[in-house]
Amino acid sequence: MHNEKQIAPPLWLLMPLVAFPQIGETIYTPCLPNMVQAFATSTQMVNLTLSLYLVGFALGVLCFGILCDRIGRRPSMLLGLSIYVIASAFCILAPNILTLLISRLAQGFGASVGSVVVQTMMRDLYIGVRRSQVFSLVTAALALSPAIGPLIGGGVDELVGFKGNFAVLLLMGLLLLIISHFQLNETQPPEIRLLSRNSVFSVSTKMLADPRIWKSVFMVAGCNGILFSFYGEAPYIFQKILGYTPSEYGRIGIAIALSSMLGALLSHRLGSKLATERLVQIGAGLTLTGAMLFFSLASVDFINSSTRNLSTACVIFPMAFIFVGFGLIIPNTLAVALKAYATSLGIAGAVLGLSYYLFIALITEGMGLLHNGTIMAMPSYFVGLSAFMCLVSFLKVVNVEPHINRA
């Protein structure tokens, strides 16, 4: 293992690089009801801007995962951030919903570099328990990012309108691009670079036959699918049903995100005491518990406009269980997912990311299609997803050792 102290980029840079894609996904969620009116379109079309961002993200994960094995981690990061900045400018200028949809697809494509390249860098640098701990720390920062988006977005929307949020994303991308140019060094070791000519087809074939990969895909996709479904649906609940302003809604999200941060910090603390698989199972159990509690409270009509404070608590409390579960599931799943693919981390990370982000996009779009203006759609959906995740977490699978040929 090479010396992480000599080549490791600073964690203070890796954290915003891995977090900014989720800020880009959620920053304008407080504005979704207003965007329906501004573009004279339907709720489903506006929600599609969330799903297409994730589709672009999935395609970008594949592309940049391959590139970071071919040309290196640092050049791939700079290229992706450049695409993100350009796409953000087009989002600001979009005159209609179709242009915005295309721009969001491109924005997601560029943003994906923050996920796949940072994860690959961490796998380059750390092994064993230390890797799980670093993933947990980064996940703790990642946990706040979905809430930071609505917090910023609600205030910006009230000041200058929803397009101001895309201006914030452009400035954020530009700042990260400049800092990365000066601070982000290459982490791909020369010996791995020589081995990384494994063909995409060869690596993909082995991964698609590996049940551990599919288990990882379903666990990560389930967590993030619920996460983005919540941020897509919550504005309608908090603003349309409970009467919150966009900025008030943004502040509420912080309380929920802190739960996910708590889960990640708990994972960091327990990482040396409990097996990774056990931590994932505990997280899945907490997620299912929260979803069932949410469903129960919604089904007895505890969430309505006549009791706003009680209703808010009836959403935040069960979602806190769900988000603590995510903080245990995601870092421990990702830390060990590619243990058997050390010679092709970029390509393997690309295939893994493409797989789970496609599922995330499908899950998020599923919530959009189920949207009917009532409370019950979201908790019902979450119970089904979390029950499936809990089942998957207890499945015993045998790793398929990859015998990858060089291209």
C-alpha positions in Angstrom: 0.0 0.0 0.0 1.4 3.4 -0.9 1.9 6.2 1.5 -1.4 8.0 2.0 0.2 10.9 3.8 2.2 11.8 0.8 -0.5 11.7 -1.9 -3.9 11.9 -0.1 -5.9 15.0 -1.1 -7.2 16.8 2.0 -10.5 15.5 3.4 -11.8 19.1 3.6 -11.7 19.1 -0.3 -13.0 15.5 -0.8 -16.0 16.2 1.4 -17.5 19.1 -0.7 -16.5 17.3 -3.9 -18.6 14.2 -3.0 -21.4 16.4 -1.5 -22.0 19.0 -4.2 -23.9 16.6 -6.5 -26.6 16.1 -3.9 -26.8 19.9 -3.2 -27.4 20.2 -7.0 -30.2 17.7 -6.8 -32.1 19.2 -3.9 -31.4 23.0 -4.0 -34.4 23.9 -6.0 -36.9 21.4 -4.4 -38.5 24.2 -2.4 -39.2 25.9 -5.7 -40.9 22.9 -7.4 -44.5 24.2 -6.9 -43.4 27.6 -8.2 -41.6 26.1 -11.2 -44.9 24.4 -12.3 -46.4 27.8 -12.7 -43.3 29.5 -14.1 -43.0 27.0 -17.0 -46.8 26.5 -17.3 -46.3 22.7 -17.1 -47.3 19.8 -14.9 -46.0 18.6 -11.6 -44.8 15.4 -13.3 -42.7 17.3 -15.8 -41.1 19.4 -13.1 -40.3 16.3 -11.1 -38.7 14.8 -14.2 -35.9 17.4 -13.7 -35.0 15.4 -10.6 -35.1 12.0 -12.3 -33.2 13.2 -15.5 -30.5 14.6 -13.3 -30.0 11.1 -11.8 -30.1 9.5 -15.3 -27.3 11.9 -16.4 -25.5 11.1 -13.2 -25.6 7.4 -13.9 -24.3 7.9 -17.4 -21.6 10.2 -16.0 -20.5 7.7 -13.4 -19.9 5.1 -16.1 -18.0 7.6 -18.3 -15.8 9.1 -15.6 -15.2 5.8 -13.9 -13.7 4.5 -17.1 -11.8 7.8 -17.7 -10.3 7.9 -14.2 -8.6 4.5 -14.9 -7.6 5.6 -18.4 -6.4 9.2 -17.8 -6.2 9.5 -14.1 -8.3 10.7 -11.2 -7.4 14.4 -11.3 -7.9 15.1 -15.0 -11.3 13.3 -14.8 -12.4 15.5 -11.9 -11.4 18.7 -13.7 -13.2 17.7 -16.8 -16.4 16.7 -15.0 -16.5 20.0 -13.0 -16.1 22.0 -16.2 -19.1 20.2 -17.8 -21.1 20.9 -14.6 -20.3 24.6 -14.7 -21.3 24.9 -18.4 -24.6 22.9 -17.8 -25.4 25.1 -14.8 -25.2 28.2 -17.0 -27.7 26.6 -19.5 -30.0 25.9 -16.6 -30.0 29.6 -15.7 -30.8 30.5 -19.4 -33.4 27.8 -20.0 -36.5 29.5 -21.6 -38.7 26.5 -21.3 -39.1 23.2 -19.5 -37.6 21.1 -22.3 -34.4 23.1 -22.3 -34.2 22.8 -18.5 -34.7 19.0 -18.7 -31.8 18.7 -21.2 -29.6 21.0 -19.1 -30.3 19.0 -16.0 -29.4 15.8 -17.7 -26.0 17.4 -18.6 -25.6 18.9 -15.2 -26.1 15.4 -13.6 -23.6 14.0 -16.0 -20.9 16.5 -14.9 -21.8 16.2 -11.2 -21.3 12.5 -11.2 -17.5 13.0 -11.2 -17.8 14.1 -7.5 -19.1 10.7 -6.6 -17.2 8.2 -8.7 -13.8 9.8 -8.6 -13.8 10.7 -4.9 -14.8 7.1 -4.0 -12.1 5.8 -6.3 -9.5 8.0 -4.6 -10.6 6.8 -1.2 -10.3 3.2 -2.4 -6.8 4.0 -3.8 -5.7 5.4 -0.4 -7.3 3.4 2.4 -7.8 -0.3 3.3 -9.7 -2.3 5.9 -11.3 -0.7 8.9 -9.6 2.7 8.0 -11.4 2.7 4.7 -14.8 2.1 6.4 -14.1 4.9 8.9 -13.1 7.4 6.1 -16.2 6.5 4.1 -18.3 7.1 7.3 -16.7 10.5 7.8 -17.3 11.5 4.2 -20.8 10.1 4.5 -21.4 12.3 7.5 -20.6 15.3 5.4 -22.7 13.9 2.6 -25.6 13.5 4.9 -25.9 17.3 5.4 -25.7 18.1 1.6 -29.3 17.2 0.7 -30.5 19.5 3.5 -28.1 22.3 2.7 -29.7 22.4 -0.8 -33.3 23.2 0.3 -31.9 25.5 3.1 -30.1 27.6 0.5 -32.8 27.1 -2.2 -35.7 28.3 -0.1 -34.1 31.6 0.8 -32.7 32.2 -2.7 -36.2 31.5 -4.2 -37.8 34.0 -2.0 -35.2 36.7 -2.8 -34.6 36.3 -6.6 -36.6 33.3 -7.8 -35.8 29.7 -8.6 -33.2 30.6 -11.3 -31.1 32.1 -8.6 -30.5 28.6 -7.3 -28.9 27.6 -10.6 -26.6 30.6 -10.3 -25.5 29.4 -6.9 -24.7 26.0 -8.4 -22.7 27.6 -11.2 -20.6 29.6 -8.6 -20.2 26.5 -6.4 -19.0 24.4 -9.4 -16.6 27.1 -10.5 -15.1 27.5 -7.0 -14.6 23.7 -6.7 -13.0 23.6 -10.2 -10.5 26.4 -9.2 -9.6 24.8 -5.8 -9.3 21.3 -7.4 -6.9 22.7 -10.0 -4.5 23.8 -7.3 -5.2 21.3 -4.4 -6.3 18.0 -5.9 -3.3 15.7 -6.6 -3.3 12.3 -8.5 -3.9 9.2 -6.3 -3.8 6.5 -8.9 -0.6 4.5 -8.3 1.6 3.6 -11.3 1.3 -0.1 -10.8 -2.5 0.1 -10.8 -2.4 2.3 -13.9 -0.5 -0.5 -15.7 -3.2 -3.0 -14.7 -6.2 -0.8 -15.5 -6.4 -1.7 -19.2 -8.9 -4.3 -18.3 -11.7 -4.0 -20.8 -15.1 -2.5 -19.6 -16.8 -5.6 -21.0 -14.6 -8.0 -19.1 -15.0 -6.2 -15.7 -18.8 -5.7 -16.3 -19.4 -9.3 -17.1 -17.7 -10.4 -13.9 -19.5 -7.8 -11.8 -22.9 -8.7 -13.3 -22.4 -12.3 -12.2 -21.3 -11.3 -8.7 -24.2 -11.4 -6.2 -22.3 -9.2 -3.7 -22.4 -6.4 -6.3 -26.1 -6.7 -6.8 -26.6 -6.7 -3.0 -24.6 -3.5 -2.8 -26.6 -2.0 -5.7 -30.0 -2.7 -4.2 -28.9 -1.4 -0.7 -27.4 1.9 -2.0 -30.1 2.5 -4.5 -32.8 1.9 -1.9 -31.4 4.4 0.5 -30.8 7.1 -2.1 -34.1 6.4 -3.9 -36.0 7.0 -0.6 -33.8 10.1 0.0 -34.5 11.8 -3.3 -38.1 10.7 -3.3 -38.5 12.4 0.0 -36.9 15.7 -1.2 -39.1 15.5 -4.3 -42.3 15.0 -2.4 -41.7 16.9 0.8 -42.2 20.4 -0.7 -45.8 19.5 -1.6 -46.4 18.2 1.9 -44.8 21.0 3.9 -45.7 23.9 1.6 -49.0 22.9 0.0 -50.6 20.9 2.8 -48.9 22.3 6.0 -48.5 25.9 4.7 -44.7 26.5 5.2 -42.9 29.0 3.1 -39.9 27.8 0.9 -37.4 29.1 3.4 -39.2 27.6 6.4 -39.3 24.3 4.6 -35.5 24.5 3.9 -34.8 24.9 7.6 -36.9 21.9 8.5 -34.7 19.7 6.3 -31.7 20.3 8.5 -33.2 18.4 11.4 -33.8 15.4 9.3 -30.3 15.5 7.7 -28.7 15.6 11.1 -30.1 12.2 11.7 -28.2 10.8 8.7 -25.1 12.5 10.0 -25.7 10.8 13.3 -25.9 7.5 11.6 -22.7 8.0 9.7 -20.8 9.1 12.9 -22.3 6.1 14.7 -21.0 3.9 11.9 -17.5 5.5 12.3 -17.6 4.7 16.0 -18.8 1.2 15.7 -16.7 0.3 12.7 -14.0 -1.4 14.7 -16.5 -3.2 17.0 -19.1 -4.7 14.7 -18.8 -6.5 11.4 -19.7 -4.4 8.3 -22.5 -6.7 7.4 -24.0 -6.4 10.8 -24.0 -2.6 10.7 -25.8 -2.7 7.4 -28.5 -5.0 8.8 -29.0 -2.7 11.8 -29.3 0.2 9.4 -31.9 -1.6 7.3 -33.9 -2.4 10.5 -33.9 1.2 11.5 -35.0 2.3 8.0 -37.9 -0.2 8.0 -38.9 0.9 11.6 -39.0 4.5 10.5 -41.0 3.8 7.4 -43.6 1.7 9.2 -43.9 4.5 11.9 -44.4 7.1 9.2 -47.1 5.0 7.5 -48.9 4.4 10.8 -48.9 8.2 11.7 -50.1 9.1 8.2 -52.8 6.5 8.1 -54.5 7.7 11.3 -54.5 11.3 9.9 -51.9 12.7 12.3 -50.5 14.8 9.4 -52.9 17.6 8.4 -53.1 21.4 8.1 -55.0 21.8 11.4 -52.2 20.7 13.6 -49.1 22.0 11.9 -46.5 21.5 14.7 -47.7 18.0 15.5 -47.9 17.1 11.8 -44.3 18.4 11.3 -43.1 16.2 14.2 -45.0 13.2 12.7 -42.9 13.6 9.5 -39.5 14.5 11.0 -39.5 11.8 13.8 -40.0 8.7 11.6 -37.8 10.2 8.9 -35.0 10.5 11.5 -35.1 6.7 12.0 -34.8 6.2 8.2 -31.9 8.7 7.8 -30.0 7.2 10.8 -30.4 3.9 9.0 -28.9 5.4 5.8 -25.9 6.6 7.7 -25.1 3.0 8.7 -26.0 1.4 5.4 -24.3 3.5 2.8 -20.7 3.9 4.0 -20.4 0.2 5.1 -21.9 -1.0 1.8 -19.6 1.1 -0.4 -16.5 0.5 1.6 -16.5 -3.2 0.9 -18.4 -3.4 -2.4 -15.3 -3.5 -4.7 -12.9 -5.4 -2.5 -12.4 -8.0 -5.3 -11.8 -5.4 -8.0 -8.7 -3.7 -6.7 -6.9 -3.6 -10.1 -9.8 -1.9 -11.9 -11.3 0.4 -9.3 -12.3 3.2 -11.7 -14.0 0.9 -14.2 -15.6 -1.2 -11.4 -16.7 1.9 -9.6 -18.3 3.1 -12.9 -20.2 -0.1 -13.4 -21.4 -0.1 -9.7 -22.4 3.5 -9.8 -24.2 3.2 -13.2 -26.2 0.3 -11.8 -27.3 1.9 -8.6 -27.9 5.4 -10.0 -30.2 3.9 -12.7 -32.2 2.3 -10.0 -32.2 5.5 -8.0 -33.6 7.3 -11.0 -36.3 4.7 -11.4 -37.2 4.8 -7.7 -37.4 8.7 -7.8 -39.5 8.7 -10.9 -41.7 6.1 -9.3 -42.4 8.5 -6.5 -43.2 11.2 -9.0 -45.7 9.0 -10.8 -47.3 8.1 -7.5 -47.7 11.7 -6.5 -51.4 12.4 -6.0 -51.4 15.4 -3.6 -52.1 13.3 -0.5 -49.9 12.3 2.4 -50.2 8.5 2.1 -48.3 8.0 -1.2 -44.9 8.6 0.2 -45.0 6.5 3.4 -46.6 3.6 1.6 -43.8 3.7 -1.0 -41.2 3.9 1.7 -42.5 0.9 3.5 -42.3 -1.3 0.4 -38.8 -0.1 -0.4 -37.4 -0.4 3.1 -38.9 -3.9 3.6 -37.1 -5.0 0.4 -33.9 -3.5 1.6 -34.2 -5.3 5.0 -34.7 -8.6 3.2 -31.7 -8.0 1.0 -29.5 -7.1 3.9 -29.9 -10.5 5.5 -29.3 -12.5 2.3 -26.2 -14.5 2.4 -24.2 -14.3 -0.8 -20.9 -15.7 -1.9 -18.4 -13.4 -3.7 -17.5 -14.2 -7.2 -13.7 -13.8 -7.5 -13.1 -11.9 -10.7 -10.5 -13.4 -13.1 -10.1 -10.3 -15.4 -8.1 -10.5 -18.5 -6.0 -7.6 -19.7 -7.3 -6.0 -22.9 
